[in-house]
Amino acid sequence: MLRILLTIVFVVLCIAMVSVVLLQEGKSSGLGALSGAAESHWAKNKGRTMEGKMEKFTKIAAVLIFVLALVLNLNF
């Protein structure tokens, strides 16, 4: 029963992570990086924006997926 529940959580987490990664913008700053325009007010406060929250979720989800994959691979 626990294995089925963990598998369902694993699949839902994988689908959520894929969708969040696809929603994120690219990291290339274009020609603005040459003039130093990349370091702006928005770049400094990125953790408070929706993009910053998506990056944090991606990191947390990646760790959880890794741990769940290891737990599900154990042969009880």
FINU-687638 format. One record per atom (N, C-alpha, C, O): residue number from 1; residue in three letters; atom name; y, z, x. Coordinates in Angstrom, 3 decimals. Atoms other than C-alpha are relative to their C-alpha. Example, Ala and Ser with C-alpha at 12.3 -4.5 7.8 and 13.67 -1.06 7.14 Angstrom:
2
- bator,vexmar,migu,py,pz,px
- 1,ALA,N,-1.190,0.000,0.890 .
- 1,ALA,CA,-4.500,7.800,12.300 .
- 1,ALA,C,1.200,0.000,0.900 .
- 1,ALA,O,1.181,0.665,1.936 .
- 2,SER,N,-1.190,-0.060,-0.820 .
- 2,SER,CA,-1.060,7.140,13.670 .
- 2,SER,C,1.090,0.730,-0.770 .
- 2,SER,O,2.198,0.899,-0.261 .
This chain:
76
- bator,vexmar,migu,py,pz,px
- 1,MET,N,-1.195,0.000,0.821 .
- 1,MET,CA,0.000,0.000,0.000 .
- 1,MET,C,1.262,0.000,0.867 .
- 1,MET,O,2.216,-0.726,0.589 .
- 2,LEU,N,-1.155,-0.070,-0.903 .
- 2,LEU,CA,2.409,0.890,2.818 .
- 2,LEU,C,0.194,-1.324,0.730 .
- 2,LEU,O,1.325,-1.757,0.953 .
- 3,ARG,N,-0.075,1.275,-0.709 .
- 3,ARG,CA,1.584,-2.342,4.624 .
- 3,ARG,C,0.633,-1.074,-0.884 .
- 3,ARG,O,1.420,-1.886,-0.396 .
- 4,ILE,N,-0.587,0.974,0.927 .
- 4,ILE,CA,2.478,-4.406,1.539 .
- 4,ILE,C,1.488,0.255,-0.167 .
- 4,ILE,O,2.281,-0.686,-0.188 .
- 5,LEU,N,-1.413,-0.350,0.132 .
- 5,LEU,CA,5.765,-2.534,1.121 .
- 5,LEU,C,0.786,-0.399,1.254 .
- 5,LEU,O,1.881,-0.951,1.147 .
- 6,LEU,N,-0.674,0.373,-1.245 .
- 6,LEU,CA,6.676,-3.033,4.799 .
- 6,LEU,C,0.103,-1.520,0.152 .
- 6,LEU,O,1.089,-2.028,0.685 .
- 7,THR,N,-0.045,1.460,-0.064 .
- 7,THR,CA,5.813,-6.729,4.547 .
- 7,THR,C,1.083,-0.548,-0.920 .
- 7,THR,O,1.784,-1.493,-0.556 .
- 8,ILE,N,-1.054,0.438,0.915 .
- 8,ILE,CA,8.095,-7.139,1.534 .
- 8,ILE,C,1.372,0.281,0.589 .
- 8,ILE,O,2.258,-0.571,0.520 .
- 9,VAL,N,-1.272,-0.337,-0.651 .
- 9,VAL,CA,10.930,-5.339,3.354 .
- 9,VAL,C,0.268,-0.957,1.162 .
- 9,VAL,O,1.404,-1.387,1.361 .
- 10,PHE,N,-0.124,0.906,-1.140 .
- 10,PHE,CA,10.296,-7.533,6.412 .
- 10,PHE,C,0.461,-1.388,-0.454 .
- 10,PHE,O,1.355,-1.976,0.153 .
- 11,VAL,N,-0.358,1.339,0.488 .
- 11,VAL,CA,10.507,-10.779,4.407 .
- 11,VAL,C,1.424,-0.011,-0.549 .
- 11,VAL,O,2.184,-0.941,-0.277 .
- 12,VAL,N,-1.353,-0.070,0.553 .
- 12,VAL,CA,13.651,-9.701,2.538 .
- 12,VAL,C,1.028,0.110,1.123 .
- 12,VAL,O,2.077,-0.532,1.066 .
- 13,LEU,N,-0.905,-0.153,-1.136 .
- 13,LEU,CA,15.298,-8.639,5.805 .
- 13,LEU,C,0.140,-1.300,0.781 .
- 13,LEU,O,1.235,-1.634,1.232 .
- 14,CYS,N,-0.053,1.287,-0.696 .
- 14,CYS,CA,14.407,-11.955,7.446 .
- 14,CYS,C,0.860,-1.004,-0.765 .
- 14,CYS,O,1.671,-1.710,-0.167 .
- 15,ILE,N,-0.792,0.921,0.811 .
- 15,ILE,CA,15.884,-13.945,4.560 .
- 15,ILE,C,1.475,0.383,0.033 .
- 15,ILE,O,2.339,-0.489,0.117 .
- 16,ALA,N,-1.392,-0.457,-0.065 .
- 16,ALA,CA,19.046,-11.801,4.591 .
- 16,ALA,C,0.626,-0.329,1.346 .
- 16,ALA,O,1.785,-0.737,1.410 .
- 17,MET,N,-0.553,0.286,-1.328 .
- 17,MET,CA,19.469,-12.243,8.337 .
- 17,MET,C,0.269,-1.489,0.178 .
- 17,MET,O,1.291,-1.870,0.747 .
- 18,VAL,N,-0.208,1.449,-0.104 .
- 18,VAL,CA,19.048,-16.016,8.143 .
- 18,VAL,C,1.254,-0.407,-0.763 .
- 18,VAL,O,2.053,-1.202,-0.268 .
- 19,SER,N,-1.177,0.377,0.791 .
- 19,SER,CA,21.653,-16.265,5.398 .
- 19,SER,C,1.294,0.497,0.638 .
- 19,SER,O,2.303,-0.208,0.608 .
- 20,VAL,N,-1.204,-0.525,-0.650 .
- 20,VAL,CA,24.142,-14.044,7.262 .
- 20,VAL,C,0.329,-0.795,1.259 .
- 20,VAL,O,1.500,-1.060,1.530 .
- 21,VAL,N,-0.247,0.793,-1.207 .
- 21,VAL,CA,23.717,-16.011,10.491 .
- 21,VAL,C,0.572,-1.366,-0.366 .
- 21,VAL,O,1.457,-1.874,0.322 .
- 22,LEU,N,-0.526,1.300,0.422 .
- 22,LEU,CA,24.322,-19.264,8.639 .
- 22,LEU,C,1.427,0.093,-0.525 .
- 22,LEU,O,2.160,-0.895,-0.469 .
- 23,LEU,N,-1.353,-0.174,0.505 .
- 23,LEU,CA,27.515,-17.847,7.104 .
- 23,LEU,C,1.025,0.248,1.104 .
- 23,LEU,O,2.223,0.075,0.879 .
- 24,GLN,N,-0.932,-0.324,-1.078 .
- 24,GLN,CA,29.025,-16.878,10.464 .
- 24,GLN,C,0.621,-1.260,0.589 .
- 24,GLN,O,0.025,-2.338,0.587 .
- 25,GLU,N,-0.698,1.105,-0.653 .
- 25,GLU,CA,31.557,-19.069,12.207 .
- 25,GLU,C,-0.458,-0.123,1.447 .
- 25,GLU,O,-1.044,0.804,2.008 .
- 26,GLY,N,0.354,0.224,-1.393 .
- 26,GLY,CA,31.021,-20.578,15.644 .
- 26,GLY,C,0.864,0.813,0.937 .
- 26,GLY,O,1.944,1.267,0.559 .
- 27,LYS,N,-0.717,-0.802,-0.987 .
- 27,LYS,CA,32.133,-18.776,18.783 .
- 27,LYS,C,0.996,-0.817,0.825 .
- 27,LYS,O,1.799,-0.239,1.558 .
- 28,SER,N,-0.898,0.814,-0.813 .
- 28,SER,CA,33.993,-21.719,20.318 .
- 28,SER,C,1.427,0.140,-0.507 .
- 28,SER,O,1.685,-0.005,-1.701 .
- 29,SER,N,-1.399,-0.163,0.382 .
- 29,SER,CA,37.730,-21.138,20.325 .
- 29,SER,C,0.800,-1.273,0.253 .
- 29,SER,O,2.010,-1.296,0.030 .
- 30,GLY,N,-0.679,1.277,-0.186 .
- 30,GLY,CA,38.559,-24.725,21.220 .
- 30,GLY,C,0.997,0.037,1.138 .
- 30,GLY,O,0.798,0.743,2.127 .
- 31,LEU,N,-1.022,0.062,-1.042 .
- 31,LEU,CA,41.649,-25.510,23.258 .
- 31,LEU,C,0.894,1.233,0.015 .
- 31,LEU,O,1.672,1.411,0.952 .
- 32,GLY,N,-0.796,-1.222,0.024 .
- 32,GLY,CA,43.246,-22.205,22.238 .
- 32,GLY,C,-0.376,0.957,1.110 .
- 32,GLY,O,0.440,1.795,1.494 .
- 33,ALA,N,0.436,-0.891,-1.074 .
- 33,ALA,CA,41.237,-20.452,24.945 .
- 33,ALA,C,0.717,-0.315,1.306 .
- 33,ALA,O,0.874,0.564,2.153 .
- 34,LEU,N,-0.692,0.379,-1.233 .
- 34,LEU,CA,43.080,-22.382,27.655 .
- 34,LEU,C,1.368,0.657,0.110 .
- 34,LEU,O,1.789,1.038,1.202 .
- 35,SER,N,-1.343,-0.566,-0.034 .
- 35,SER,CA,46.482,-21.026,26.680 .
- 35,SER,C,0.004,1.506,-0.224 .
- 35,SER,O,1.068,2.125,-0.197 .
- 36,GLY,N,0.064,-1.432,0.226 .
- 36,GLY,CA,45.282,-17.498,26.013 .
- 36,GLY,C,0.179,0.381,-1.451 .
- 36,GLY,O,0.320,1.562,-1.766 .
- 37,ALA,N,-0.209,-0.287,1.425 .
- 37,ALA,CA,45.666,-17.799,22.253 .
- 37,ALA,C,-1.215,0.634,-0.648 .
- 37,ALA,O,-1.130,1.109,-1.780 .
- 38,ALA,N,1.219,-0.553,0.580 .
- 38,ALA,CA,42.115,-16.593,21.711 .
- 38,ALA,C,0.100,1.513,-0.159 .
- 38,ALA,O,-0.521,2.078,-1.059 .
- 39,GLU,N,-0.161,-1.447,0.083 .
- 39,GLU,CA,43.139,-12.974,22.320 .
- 39,GLU,C,1.211,0.305,-0.876 .
- 39,GLU,O,2.326,0.439,-0.371 .
- 40,SER,N,-1.080,-0.241,0.937 .
- 40,SER,CA,45.221,-12.322,19.232 .
- 40,SER,C,-0.265,1.296,-0.757 .
- 40,SER,O,-1.209,2.029,-0.464 .
- 41,HIS,N,0.184,-1.185,0.837 .
- 41,HIS,CA,45.622,-9.585,16.669 .
- 41,HIS,C,-1.332,-0.055,-0.730 .
- 41,HIS,O,-2.009,0.962,-0.877 .
- 42,TRP,N,1.261,0.148,0.734 .
- 42,TRP,CA,42.654,-10.977,14.749 .
- 42,TRP,C,-1.197,0.248,0.912 .
- 42,TRP,O,-2.196,0.820,0.474 .
- 43,ALA,N,1.110,-0.203,-0.929 .
- 43,ALA,CA,40.430,-10.942,17.840 .
- 43,ALA,C,-0.158,1.483,0.354 .
- 43,ALA,O,-1.275,1.964,0.546 .
- 44,LYS,N,0.070,-1.418,-0.352 .
- 44,LYS,CA,41.318,-7.325,18.632 .
- 44,LYS,C,-0.564,0.847,-1.134 .
- 44,LYS,O,-1.265,1.827,-0.882 .
- 45,ASN,N,0.448,-0.770,1.160 .
- 45,ASN,CA,40.604,-6.073,15.090 .
- 45,ASN,C,-1.147,-0.677,-0.723 .
- 45,ASN,O,-1.277,-0.549,-1.940 .
- 46,LYS,N,1.074,0.778,0.616 .
- 46,LYS,CA,37.565,-8.233,14.474 .
- 46,LYS,C,-1.059,0.877,-0.645 .
- 46,LYS,O,-1.703,0.449,-1.603 .
- 47,GLY,N,1.015,-0.886,0.548 .
- 47,GLY,CA,35.294,-5.265,13.774 .
- 47,GLY,C,0.276,0.422,-1.434 .
- 47,GLY,O,-0.636,0.845,-2.144 .
- 48,ARG,N,-0.364,-0.410,1.356 .
- 48,ARG,CA,37.187,-4.546,10.556 .
- 48,ARG,C,-0.072,-1.152,-0.996 .
- 48,ARG,O,0.015,-0.930,-2.203 .
- 49,THR,N,0.027,1.156,0.880 .
- 49,THR,CA,36.933,-8.066,9.165 .
- 49,THR,C,-1.415,-0.251,-0.501 .
- 49,THR,O,-2.369,0.391,-0.062 .
- 50,MET,N,1.312,0.357,0.536 .
- 50,MET,CA,34.087,-9.614,7.207 .
- 50,MET,C,-0.868,-0.604,1.099 .
- 50,MET,O,-2.075,-0.365,1.132 .
- 51,GLU,N,0.748,0.600,-1.107 .
- 51,GLU,CA,33.067,-11.591,10.304 .
- 51,GLU,C,-0.561,1.082,0.921 .
- 51,GLU,O,-1.698,0.978,1.380 .
- 52,GLY,N,0.469,-1.105,-0.825 .
- 52,GLY,CA,32.819,-8.380,12.317 .
- 52,GLY,C,-1.134,0.765,-0.649 .
- 52,GLY,O,-2.075,1.190,0.021 .
- 53,LYS,N,1.070,-0.693,0.720 .
- 53,LYS,CA,30.711,-6.749,9.633 .
- 53,LYS,C,-1.281,-0.824,0.000 .
- 53,LYS,O,-2.378,-0.271,0.084 .
- 54,MET,N,1.190,0.851,-0.041 .
- 54,MET,CA,28.376,-9.755,9.581 .
- 54,MET,C,-0.665,0.050,1.370 .
- 54,MET,O,-1.892,0.021,1.463 .
- 55,GLU,N,0.565,-0.114,-1.346 .
- 55,GLU,CA,27.946,-9.515,13.367 .
- 55,GLU,C,-0.753,1.317,0.163 .
- 55,GLU,O,-1.835,1.347,0.750 .
- 56,LYS,N,0.678,-1.297,-0.084 .
- 56,LYS,CA,27.081,-5.821,13.099 .
- 56,LYS,C,-1.305,-0.015,-0.782 .
- 56,LYS,O,-2.320,0.504,-0.317 .
- 57,PHE,N,1.214,0.088,0.799 .
- 57,PHE,CA,24.590,-6.527,10.312 .
- 57,PHE,C,-1.063,-0.823,0.729 .
- 57,PHE,O,-2.248,-0.495,0.684 .
- 58,THR,N,0.941,0.846,-0.721 .
- 58,THR,CA,23.018,-9.265,12.434 .
- 58,THR,C,-0.699,0.784,1.108 .
- 58,THR,O,-1.911,0.668,1.289 .
- 59,LYS,N,0.591,-0.794,-1.084 .
- 59,LYS,CA,22.488,-6.899,15.355 .
- 59,LYS,C,-0.962,1.053,-0.535 .
- 59,LYS,O,-2.053,1.238,0.003 .
- 60,ILE,N,0.866,-1.034,0.582 .
- 60,ILE,CA,21.068,-4.128,13.182 .
- 60,ILE,C,-1.254,-0.627,-0.596 .
- 60,ILE,O,-2.354,-0.101,-0.429 .
- 61,ALA,N,1.146,0.675,0.616 .
- 61,ALA,CA,18.833,-6.554,11.273 .
- 61,ALA,C,-0.968,-0.508,1.060 .
- 61,ALA,O,-2.181,-0.458,0.858 .
- 62,ALA,N,0.875,0.489,-1.059 .
- 62,ALA,CA,17.502,-8.035,14.511 .
- 62,ALA,C,-0.865,1.122,0.562 .
- 62,ALA,O,-2.053,0.927,0.816 .
- 63,VAL,N,0.769,-1.140,-0.508 .
- 63,VAL,CA,16.462,-4.605,15.774 .
- 63,VAL,C,-1.041,0.435,-1.027 .
- 63,VAL,O,-2.187,0.710,-0.670 .
- 64,LEU,N,0.943,-0.399,1.042 .
- 64,LEU,CA,14.870,-3.706,12.425 .
- 64,LEU,C,-1.147,-0.996,-0.145 .
- 64,LEU,O,-2.294,-0.596,-0.342 .
- 65,ILE,N,1.046,1.027,0.079 .
- 65,ILE,CA,12.977,-7.014,12.298 .
- 65,ILE,C,-0.974,0.151,1.159 .
- 65,ILE,O,-2.186,0.036,0.975 .
- 66,PHE,N,0.853,-0.184,-1.173 .
- 66,PHE,CA,11.673,-6.424,15.817 .
- 66,PHE,C,-0.921,1.204,-0.174 .
- 66,PHE,O,-2.117,1.122,0.104 .
- 67,VAL,N,0.802,-1.216,0.178 .
- 67,VAL,CA,10.512,-2.886,15.003 .
- 67,VAL,C,-1.037,-0.195,-1.106 .
- 67,VAL,O,-2.190,0.206,-0.955 .
- 68,LEU,N,0.951,0.232,1.085 .
- 68,LEU,CA,8.935,-3.931,11.698 .
- 68,LEU,C,-1.111,-0.955,0.414 .
- 68,LEU,O,-2.260,-0.786,0.006 .
- 69,ALA,N,1.025,0.929,-0.478 .
- 69,ALA,CA,7.134,-6.814,13.396 .
- 69,ALA,C,-1.018,0.729,0.874 .
- 69,ALA,O,-2.216,0.457,0.792 .
- 70,LEU,N,0.931,-0.769,-0.830 .
- 70,LEU,CA,5.656,-4.395,15.931 .
- 70,LEU,C,-0.878,0.922,-0.863 .
- 70,LEU,O,-2.081,1.037,-0.628 .
- 71,VAL,N,0.759,-0.903,0.859 .
- 71,VAL,CA,4.623,-1.925,13.223 .
- 71,VAL,C,-1.026,-0.780,-0.828 .
- 71,VAL,O,-2.163,-0.333,-0.982 .
- 72,LEU,N,0.921,0.787,0.812 .
- 72,LEU,CA,3.066,-4.643,11.056 .
- 72,LEU,C,-1.121,-0.615,0.831 .
- 72,LEU,O,-2.173,-0.961,0.295 .
- 73,ASN,N,1.023,0.584,-0.867 .
- 73,ASN,CA,1.143,-5.978,14.054 .
- 73,ASN,C,-1.075,1.017,0.393 .
- 73,ASN,O,-2.140,0.634,0.878 .
- 74,LEU,N,0.989,-1.020,-0.331 .
- 74,LEU,CA,-0.653,-2.665,14.576 .
- 74,LEU,C,-1.189,-0.108,-0.956 .
- 74,LEU,O,-1.023,-0.352,-2.151 .
- 75,ASN,N,1.206,0.057,0.826 .
- 75,ASN,CA,-4.224,-2.647,13.335 .
- 75,ASN,C,-0.428,1.423,-0.337 .
- 75,ASN,O,-1.016,2.116,0.494 .
- 76,PHE,N,0.351,-1.345,0.441 .
- 76,PHE,CA,-4.713,0.542,11.361 .
- 76,PHE,C,-1.468,0.014,-0.358 .
- 76,PHE,O,-1.995,1.052,-0.760 .
